[in-house]
Amino acid sequence: MTRHVFTTLVLFGLLTHSACGQKTDTLVDVGEDRIHFHILSGRGVPIVFDAGGGDDGTVWDSLLHPIAGITGAPLITYDRAGFGKSEIDTNERDIDKHGILNGVEGLETGLRRLGYGGNIVLVAHSYGGLYATLYAARNPTLVKAAVLIDASTACWFNDAFLSTFVNERKKEDTVRAKAEHPGMYYQSANLPKTVAIMKSVTFPPTIPVIDLVSEHPPFSDTSDIVRWKNCHKQFAAGQPNRESITAYGSTHYIFRDNPSLVIHAVAKAYAGVTGALSHTER
């Protein structure tokens, strides 16, 4: 069934690509912040993309039209508060109010206000994997599938890493960092609490996942690399509906080094969702 649906999606997408693809860029008030969303119109279950820690939604630009051409789905990228075109409330000095929980709540609010508060498919890279995990944990019946691209896992952040990270931050000019890039400032300031939150969160076992892992993770220390890969192996082995794929020859940005692999993974995950929903409607 899934293979048949995948083939149908490819053929249908190629035939209807010209009918889809209207772009929308908008700022959505989600409370204290205003979040920028970029939407490529389509039909069916939307695919929401979550970028890595230092990136905004534009990092996905080269993948959107190929994926739209195959799936025909609405594609949604966004900039987290303080990144890209999104606005952050700099008057709010409570660091906790700029943490991952607020970020995910903002994403939920933004999607609802845009009319996409129902079923979705998640695609996440690096630090965005933490956001995707928390979103899925809070909305287990709405997230129908996920594709994780060398995603961060709470498992990887051990005490030794966090201790070193905190000590290094003490040497930074935080006043300047906050003024020049508030998004990165709050992301770094919140990392220990973010990890603590994520260690208490479990990715829902009912959601199928394709987990892409780079052959060359972004670390110089061998122990960090081994831990990264082992954490992904542990995650994939946790449920039978999780597929692990090693992106041989690829660095952390798999979608740049091997875009066809990522496009195929998203199309495959989407085909599974389409097939499952079609079956339940019968």
Secondary structure as the mmCIF struct_conf table of DSSP 4:
data_model
#
loop_
_struct_conf.conf_type_id
_struct_conf.id
_struct_conf.beg_label_comp_id
_struct_conf.beg_label_asym_id
_struct_conf.beg_label_seq_id
_struct_conf.end_label_comp_id
_struct_conf.end_label_asym_id
_struct_conf.end_label_seq_id
HELX_RH_AL_P HELX_RH_AL_P1 THR A 2 THR A 16
HELX_RH_3T_P HELX_RH_3T_P1 HIS A 17 ALA A 19
STRN STRN1 LYS A 23 ASP A 29
BEND BEND1 GLY A 31 ASP A 33
STRN STRN2 ARG A 34 LEU A 40
BEND BEND2 ARG A 43 VAL A 45
STRN STRN3 ILE A 47 ASP A 50
TURN_TY1_P TURN_TY1_P1 GLY A 53 GLY A 54
HELX_RH_3T_P HELX_RH_3T_P2 GLY A 57 TRP A 60
HELX_RH_AL_P HELX_RH_AL_P2 ASP A 61 THR A 71
STRN STRN4 LEU A 75 ASP A 79
TURN_TY1_P TURN_TY1_P2 ALA A 81 GLY A 82
BEND BEND3 PHE A 83 PHE A 83
TURN_TY1_P TURN_TY1_P3 GLY A 84 LYS A 85
STRN STRN5 GLU A 87 GLU A 87
TURN_TY1_P TURN_TY1_P4 THR A 90 ASN A 91
HELX_RH_3T_P HELX_RH_3T_P3 ILE A 95 HIS A 98
BEND BEND4 GLY A 99 GLY A 99
HELX_RH_AL_P HELX_RH_AL_P3 ILE A 100 ARG A 113
TURN_TY1_P TURN_TY1_P5 LEU A 114 GLY A 115
BEND BEND5 GLY A 118 GLY A 118
STRN STRN6 ILE A 120 HIS A 125
TURN_TY1_P TURN_TY1_P6 SER A 126 TYR A 127
HELX_RH_AL_P HELX_RH_AL_P4 GLY A 128 ARG A 138
TURN_TY1_P TURN_TY1_P7 PRO A 140 LEU A 142
STRN STRN7 VAL A 143 ILE A 149
BEND BEND6 ASP A 150 ASP A 150
HELX_RH_3T_P HELX_RH_3T_P4 ALA A 154 TRP A 156
HELX_RH_AL_P HELX_RH_AL_P5 ASP A 159 ARG A 169
TURN_TY1_P TURN_TY1_P8 LYS A 170 LYS A 171
BEND BEND7 GLU A 172 GLU A 172
HELX_RH_AL_P HELX_RH_AL_P6 THR A 174 GLU A 180
HELX_RH_AL_P HELX_RH_AL_P7 PRO A 182 ALA A 189
TURN_TY1_P TURN_TY1_P9 ASN A 190 ASN A 190
HELX_RH_AL_P HELX_RH_AL_P8 LEU A 191 LYS A 199
TURN_TY1_P TURN_TY1_P10 SER A 200 SER A 200
TURN_TY1_P TURN_TY1_P11 PRO A 205 THR A 206
BEND BEND8 ILE A 207 ILE A 207
STRN STRN8 VAL A 209 SER A 214
BEND BEND9 GLU A 215 HIS A 216
BEND BEND10 PRO A 218 PRO A 218
BEND BEND11 SER A 220 ASP A 221
HELX_RH_AL_P HELX_RH_AL_P9 THR A 222 ALA A 237
TURN_TY1_P TURN_TY1_P12 GLY A 238 GLY A 238
TURN_TY1_P TURN_TY1_P13 PRO A 240 ASN A 241
STRN STRN9 ARG A 242 ALA A 247
TURN_TY1_P TURN_TY1_P14 TYR A 248 GLY A 249
BEND BEND12 HIS A 252 HIS A 252
HELX_RH_AL_P HELX_RH_AL_P10 ILE A 254 ASP A 257
HELX_RH_AL_P HELX_RH_AL_P11 PRO A 259 GLU A 281
#
